[in-house]
Amino acid sequence: MESVRRYVVALTTASRSTADLFLGASPRAGLALLAAARVLALLRGRDYVVPQDIKDLAIRVLSHRVILSPEARMHGKTTESVLSDLLNSVPAPRG
């Protein structure tokens, strides 16, 4: 679980350092993502969270918690596409 927590921290930190987001994900957004992932893991019959749970929920949970930069919007980017790029750029732990 610790590696999954570090993954969530890395994702939220990356969201705060990309030029495509005017406002990145807060620590509370990371906690919300972890909480949602715990529920998803239970629905999938597990009592532990795996990185895929985070990947499956990150865009849905974080998209309304970040603000797209005006420049990114002018270039036709969406919040979802920026978050998808972050998910692809931040390495997930194995497991």
N, C-alpha and C positions, 0 to 999 in steps of 0.2 A: 504493500500500500504506500510505503514511503516513496518509491520510485514514481508512482502515479501522482502523488502530491507534488513532487518536484516537477513533473511534466506540466501540471496545471499552473504552477508558479512560472515556469518557463513560457508557457503560452500567454499568460496575462502580462508578463514582463515584456514579451515581444510585441504585444499589442500596444503597449505604451511607448515603444521606441520606433514604430513604423511611421513614416511620413504620410501614409494613406489614412491614418486615423487622427482626427483632431483630439479626441479623447479616447484613450485606451481603457481596457477592462481594469476595474478596481480589485483590490483584494477580496471584497465581498462578492464580486462576480465570480471569482475563483472558488469561493466557498459554495456559492449557489451551483456551480458546475459540478463540484464534488458531490453535493447532496443529490442532485439529479442523477448523477452516475451511480450512486449507491442504490437508488430506487430502480434504475434500469437493470443493474446487476441482479437485484432480487427478482425482478420480473423475468429475467433470463435464467433463473434458477441457481444463482450463485450468491454466496455471502461475502464476496470480495469484488472489487472493481478492477477491471483490466483496461489498458490503454485504449482499446477499441471502444469501450463505453464512453470515454472522454471524447474521442473523435466523432462518435455518432451523435453526440449531444452538443458539442461546442458551438456550432453555428446557431442552433436554436436558442441556446441559453445566453450566449454572449451578444447576439446581433442587436438586441435592443438595449444593451448596456454599454455600447461604444458609439462614438459619433464619427462619421466619415468626414475627412477633410474636404474643404471646398475644391482643392486641386484634384483630388481623387474623383470627386463627383463630376468635375468638368471633363475629366478623361473617360467618363462613362463607367467608372468602377462602382460596384455596389458594396454594401457592408458585408454581404455574404461572400462575395468574391475575394475581398480582402482577408476575411477570416479563413477562407479556404486556403488562400496562399500561405497564411501563417501556419495552418495545420500541416501543410506540405513542407514548410521550411524548418519547423521545430521538430527535432528528432524525438520520436516516442520511445519509451523504454521497451525492452523486449519482454514479452510475457503476456 
